[in-house]
Amino acid sequence: MTMNVWRRDHRPLSIAHRGHSIEFPENTLQAYHKAIELGVEVIECDVNISRDRKLVMIHDPYLDRTTSGTGRVSDYSWEELRNLSAGSWFNLEFEAVKIPSTEETLELFLEAKKLVCFEVKGADPNEANRVAQSLVDLLVNHEALNYVFLNSYYHQALALAKTLAPEIRLVPECLTDKSPPDPKDALRQAQGLGGVAIQHNYRLLSPDILRVLHQHDIAIWVWTPNDEESIRGCIEFGVDGILSDNVRLLMEVLEEYQPD
């Protein structure tokens, strides 16, 4: 009998990876709004920090890939970041789309009553710690801890967040994600942080890791199947949560394959 409510034997948790990012620029309010509209259960998104310690929604610690700017996010003030385009790289019709702040993003999710998984980013471990501390402060100020998961490759930043807010739910990225995970090591990582789940690339999973984690009542979330075959494969494999860029397809497959 599982005591972990995030173990999902009946139907995997539906998780929007950076919003509905197959049709809208990732980590923008537009992508988040669409994921909410499509009925996803959780939205996973990424948090970096500006020079003046404003938390912002962008995956990379550098601006070059997904904005009209260049260089390190933390070298810019919030006002400077807000003047960049966060959509023209995706399609010129989104040229006016801006980088959202984490605060306005959180307020959107709270209003919609949606769970959110914030990934703690940063260009280095010290910066990740600053993100984690500022993020916990924001969540406490908004009384939002019950709505949130935190994940990260920076496990020390997750440990810091847990120290500051022991009730926060952690879903660490399994280290490393470049090869099939060692089940015992994955278990050690999850248990060491008190994680309710651990995340990994769906292409590299084995039955052994699923068996070991589930034996110890830890859920496993996978990223990022985006076509019907891979989504169905993850469901049949028995994962507890699926992160996908294609929220529309994810919801359609889940409803057809395993109605809620």
HUVEN-V513064 format. One line per field, one symbol per residue. phi: phi as a letter, one per 40 degrees, with the letter a starting at -180 (. if undefined). burial: # if it has 24 or more other ideal C-beta (glycine too) atoms within 12 Angstrom, else .. A space follows every 10 residues. Layout:
BEGIN
phi: ???
burial: ???
END
This chain:
BEGIN
phi: .cbccccbcc acccbccggc ccbbddfbcc ccdcccdcgc cbbcabbbbc ccgccbcacc cbcdcbaccb gcdccbcccc cccccbbccc accbdccbcc cccccdcccc ccfbcbbccc bhcadccccc ccccccdccc ccfbdccbbb bacccccccc dcccadcccb bcccbcbcad ccdccccccc ccbgccabba cccbcbdccc ccccdbgbcb bbbbcbbccc ccccccchcc abcbcccdcd cccccccadc
burial: ...#.###.. ########## ########## ######.#.# ########## ...####### #.#..####. .###.#.#.# ##.####.## ...#..#### ######.### .#.####### ##....#### #########. .#.##.#### ########## ##..#..### #####.#... #.#..##.## ..######## ##..#...## .###.#.### ######...# ##.##.#### ########## #.##...#..
END
